[in-house]
Amino acid sequence: MKIETYSSMLENVCKAEERLRNVVVKTPLAANNNLSFIYEAKINFKREDLQQVRSYKIRGAYNKMASISSESLAKGVVCASAGNHAQGVAFACSTMKVKGTIFMPLPTPGQKLEQVKMFGGDYINIVLYGDTFDEAKDAAMRFCSEKNGVFIHPFDDLAIIEGQATVGIEILEQTKEPVDYIFVPIGGGGLAAGICSVFQILSPQTKIIGVEPSAAASMKKAMEKGKPVLLDKISRFVDGAAVQQVGEITFELCKNVLSDIVTVDEGLVCETILSLYNKDAIVVEPAGALSIAALEKYKEEIKGKNVVCIISGSNNDITRMEEIKEKALLHAGLKHYFLVRFPQRPGALKTFVMDVLGPDDDITYFEYTQKNSKEKGIAVVGIALKQNLDFTPLIDKMKKYDFFVNYLNNDPSLMNLLI
């Protein structure tokens, strides 16, 4: 897009900031001493997880609805969301006393469903549909057409983007020195497009790094193809950024301004979530951890630089923490699953524990059924290690004592049955 386009957008972003002044929290831009030391840089967190609805999405949702005529709003609004946009719309519906219908994917975490109900109250109705955001969105669009409602798009709408862009205005107001790098999570691209529209004019020297989950990298694919494309398959784990196709508008605003797009594996996202909780007492959802997880890939470039990571949200269901911990251990090489062959005789397990396992190894999963017609039986065994260097010695001893059958971590189908 042309510079003139960004300039005109900036005027609207400033209007959005005024519109949102008494609605959203001006979230802190806080230095993180731990990561600043590790990366030898000044690492700052833009804490959008501290918004009233625990994500930046309230900015775009409210700005869009506030720009719609009262006559149109009276017909009711409709949206589709994996969670955070739904909460923003629900909050706006309750605040503005507008009826809304919110479509959400069936696998949406229970915590997000409850939050949407809490913020929207009697003004909203939730419809669960489809396995992905995109399926829920298609259903919402059909419903909106049938009922003649107003669709509040989660990202591909200029008023939405201009609302999200107020995050960028705040960052530039809050920092005392130029921002060298800003890491922005990308789902559909609304936040990234907003940041691009602001920084392209007010801080063009800043390198904007978009961050996507590696199993749902729709913006990266769009950049490769030169246009938004529908991914055949995505993982829903990083639900706040699990979008099969980025928007037409968001792509146009981002394509010539983003300096790079980094993809992050789910395991590293989980490691980051646990690290933020244990070291900084910050609770984030998977999408909220993306920008911080990407720092490792830029550790050389950001040395001595002023860096901003946008923490996009903290709507994490506590029931997911066991899965998050498991994925983090697997990514770090500290959790391993095997098929193990046990002789069906007394003392076989003792031999495995005493002669095969190291002093710090721990059995965390064990499933075995004795079969009287067999001399040996197969067990599924999960083992946690203190350090990943212990993995090779463990394999060697399992083979030496004829316990080893197969290593399961590299088989996604089997692993899905275990975690």
RAWO-V46001 format. One line per field, one symbol per residue. phi: phi as a letter, one per 30 degrees, with the letter a starting at -180 (. if undefined). psi: psi as a letter, one per 20 degrees, with the letter a starting at -180 (. if undefined). Layout:
phi->???
psi->???
//
This chain:
phi->.deddddddddddddddddcecccddddccdcddddddchbccccddddcdeciadedddddddddccdddddddjcbbbadlddedddddddddchbdbcccbdedeeeddddddddddhddbbcbdaicbedddddddddddddchdcdcddacadddddddddedededdddcbeddbbcbdbcdjddddddddddeccaddddccdbbddcacdddddddciadbdddbbdcedddbcbdbddddddddceccddabccbddddedededddddcbhccbdeddceddddeedcdddceiccbccdddabdcddddddddddddddddicbbcbcbccddbejdddddddccdddcdbdcbababdbddcdbbcbcbcbccdbdddddedeedddecicdcaccedcedddddcb
psi->qqhhghghhhghghhhgghigjgrpnqqnpqohghhggjlropqpomiijrhjkrihhgggggghiiqqhgghhiqqqrqqigghghggggggggilppqpopqqhjpqhhhghgggghhciiqppopprhrghghgghhggggghikappnqhhmphhgghghihggggghhhqirqpgqpppqpeijggghggghghhghmiippooqpqphjlmhhghghhijqpqophprqjgmhijnphprqgghghhhhjhphrppqpqhghggggghghghhikppqrghiighhhihhikhghipjropppoohrkmpphiihggggghggghikipqpqppoppmqpighgggghhgqrhjqppipoopppphiqhqqpqpppppqhqiiigghggghghgjkhpgqpihjnhghhhih.
//
